[in-house]
Amino acid sequence: MASSTTTAVKQSSGGLWSKWGTGSNLSFVSRKEQQQQQQQSSPEASTPAAQQEKSISRESIPEGFLTVEEVSKHDNPSDCWIVINDKVYDVSAFGKTHPGGPVIFTQAGRDATDSFKVFHSAKAWQFLQDLYIGDLYNAEPVSELVKDYRDLRTAFMRSQLFKSSKMYYVTKCVTNFAILAASLAVIAWSQTYLAVLCSSFLLALFWQQCGWLSHDFLHHQVTENRSLNTYFGGLFWGNFAQGYSVGWWKTKHNVHHAATNECDDKYQPIDPDIDTVPLLAWSKEILATVDDQFFRSIISVQHLLFFPLLFLARFSWLHSSWAHASNFEMPRYMRWAEKASLLGHYGASIGAAFYILPIPQAICWLFLSQLFCGALLSIVFVISHNGMDVYNDPRDFVTAQVTSTRNIEGNFFNDWFTGGLNRQIEHHLFPSLPRHNLAKVAPHVKALCAKHGLHYEELSLGTGVCRVFNRLVEVAYAAKV
Ligand code: HEM
C-alpha cells in the first residue's frame, strides 16, 4: 500500500468512484469482444444462420428474465444491477446505504456471486429478496475452476476451519502488549540515542502487529460478532493502538479485495492499492495513461524513490485517517468514536515520549517510529500484489485473485512478521478464514491451482522484494523512452 498518498486524496474527493461511469462495464464489453473473436475463429459461427440464431430479440425472452447484455448496461453507482447465483438484483438505491460501503459498485453490471459470498454474514442474504428483479437468461454454466473453489469453501466450512481459536487471538493480544512494554522499558532504562533507536523500532513493530490484529478482526476472522470486531478490533486495535481510522481503512481495503490489481478500460486503477501515479506506476499500461512529462520523469526514477517512500508511508496514512474521521458523511457517533480513539493514540504516544525522554530524544523517538512503522507495514503490502498481473479483462473471482496475488514462503518468522499475510492467496480467496488456519488450507489451494493450470506464485521474502523492484525498474525504463 505504498499507494495511499494518492488514493486518500482521490477517495476523499470522490475521484475513485468517478471512474465507474465507464469502468465497470468493461468486463462485458470485453466479453462481447471475446465472443466476436470466437466467432471469427469458428467458420460455422459466422454464417448468417448461426448469427441469426445468436441474436436474441427482447420478445423472444420469457418474462422475468434478463440477458447478460441488459445487466451490463446497468454498470454505474446511480444505475447498478448485479448478479448473484444467476439472479439479478437492482442495488442502485440500496448501494448508497450499503453497510459495506461503495465496494458494492465494483461489481456493477456483472456477476458478483463469489465476492458476495466471501464478504457477508447469513443476514445479508435476507436483504436480497427486496432487490430481486429477475433471473439471468441463458446463464452460462459455472466453470470447473469456480465449481471446485466453491466446493473447497464448503468443505472448509464443514471442517469448522472458519472458526477461530480464541486462545490464539488472546495470545496475540498479550504478545502485542509485550512488544509495547519492551519498547517503553528500553527508553525507561536508557536514554541514549542507541536506546531511542531500538525502542522506536520496537514501537513500530508493535504498531505493525496491531495492524495485523486489527485486520483479522475487521475481516471477521476472530469472532462472528461483527460489532465486537468493529469496535474492539477496529476502534481499539486500529484507531487507538495503531493510529489508523477503521472506517478509512475498511473502505479502501474492501475495494482492494473486490478488485485486486484491477483497472478500468482506460487503465485507471480501480484497486486503490495500485493507484499510486504520479509517484509509482505498476504496469506499462498504467504508465501509458500518464501524459504529463513531469510525472513521467518522476516515474522514470520510481525504483530509486521506492524504498524512501515505504518509510514515509505512515505519514500519509495518519493524514488520511484523520481526514476520514473528520468526514461529515459518517454518522455522528462514529465520527466522535473515530476522533476520540485517534486523539487517544496521539495523546498516549506523545505523552509517553515527553514523559519518559528529554525533548530532543522524544522528538527523535516519535519521528523514527513513524518511519520504521511505514516500512514494516508497506513492505508486506507491496510484496503481496505488486509486480503481479494488473488487468482490465473479465476474470472470474478465483482467477482474478490468484493472478494478482503472491505468497511468501511459510516459516515461523515470515508467518509472524507478515501477520499471516504471507499466505495472501489463501487470504484473498477466503478473507474471513482465521489467520491460524491459512497454512492448513494452503495445500488444497495449491492443488486447485495446479489442477486448473493457474500459476500459484510463492517466493522467499527476499525474492518477493526483488520481483517488486524489477517491475518498478521495467516500468521506469519504459517511462524514459
Ligand atoms: C445485493 C447486494 C448486497 C447486499 C444486500 C449486501 C448487504 C450487506 C450487509 C447487510 C452487510 C452488513 C454485514 C453483513 O451482515 O454481512 C454488508 C456488508 C458488506 N458488504 Fe455487502 N451487500 C451486497 C453486495 C455486496 C457486494 C457485491 C460486495 C462486494 C463486492 C459487498 C461487500 C460488502 C462488504 C465488504 C461488507 C463489509 C463487511 C464487513 O466487514 O462488515 N456487498 N453487505
Residues whose N, C-alpha, C, O or C-beta is under 5 A from the ligand:
A	BS01	HEM	Y89 V91 P99 G100 V103 I104 Q107 A112 S115 F116 F119 H120 S121 K123 A124 F127 L128 L218 N254 A258
